[in-house]
């Protein structure tokens, strides 16, 4: 839970809490703790949102080459089919001309 703090033991934590109690006072300490909790929650929400956006962009970039490849293959196949369709009537005409010549 306190991985970002480092190696703080229980005695160090007690000293920090006592100093906070002396500086802020017993009346304001719950309000300060509540405010710090809200700030930590908002920070975590903001960082998780940014992290999600980065992951979405990375996932989109991973999918993008496949999409481009599929679009390229579709275009090539369409052009090949069109070329075959144009070539078939011309080939049939040549066959008809050869049979007529004989």
N, C-alpha and C positions, 0 to 999 in steps of 0.2 A: 504494500500500500504506500509506503513512504520510500519507494525506490529512488525517487528523484532527489531526496534529501541526502542520501549517502549513509555513512555509518554512524547514525545517532542512536545511542543507547537509551535505556529508560531514565538514567540519571540526568543526562543532557536534556532530555525532553521535559523532565520535571523542572530543571533550572530555567528553561525557556518559558514554560508556562508561568512560573513564579515571577519572572521579569515582566511578562505580559500583564500579569495581574497587578503588579506594582505600577506600571506605566499607565495602563488604561483605567484601572480601578474596577472594583467588583460590580458596580452598577452597569458599566458600559461593556464589560467583557463578553456577555452573551450576544449583544448586538454586533460587536466587532467579529466574533466568531461566525455569526450568521452571515454577515457581509462577506467574510473571507470564503465561506462555503459556497455562496452564490457566485462569487467571482471565479472560484475554482471550477464550478459546474459549467459556467458560461465558457470558460477557456477550453475545457475539455470538449464541449459541444462544438465550438468553433474549429478546434484542431481536427476533430473527427470529420467534420464537414469538408474541410480542405483535403484531408486524407482520402475521403470518398471520391471527391472530384478528381484527384490525381489518379486514383485507381481506375476510375471510369475512363479517363483519357488514355491511360496505358492499355486498358482492355480494348478500347476503340482502335488504337493504333495497331494492336496485335491482329484485330479482325480486318483492318483496312487492306493489307496486301492480298489477302484471300479474295476480298470483294473485287479489287482491281483485277486480279488474275481471272476471276470468273467473268467479269465484264469483257476483258480482252478476248478470252476464249469464245464468248458468245459472238462478239463482233467478227472474229476470224471465221468461225463456223458459218455465220450468216453470209459472209462474202464468198466463202468456198462454195456454199450451196447455190448462191446466185451465179457464180462462174460455171458450175456444173450445169445448171439449168440453161444458161446461154450456149454452152458448148454442145449440149445434146441435140438441139435442132440443127445446128451447123453440121454436126457429124452425120446426122440422118440425111441432110441434103447432099453431102458428099457421097454417101453410100448410094443414094438414089441416082446421082449423076453417073457414077461408075456403072450401075446396073443399066442405065439408059444407053450408055456408050457401047455396051456389048451387044 
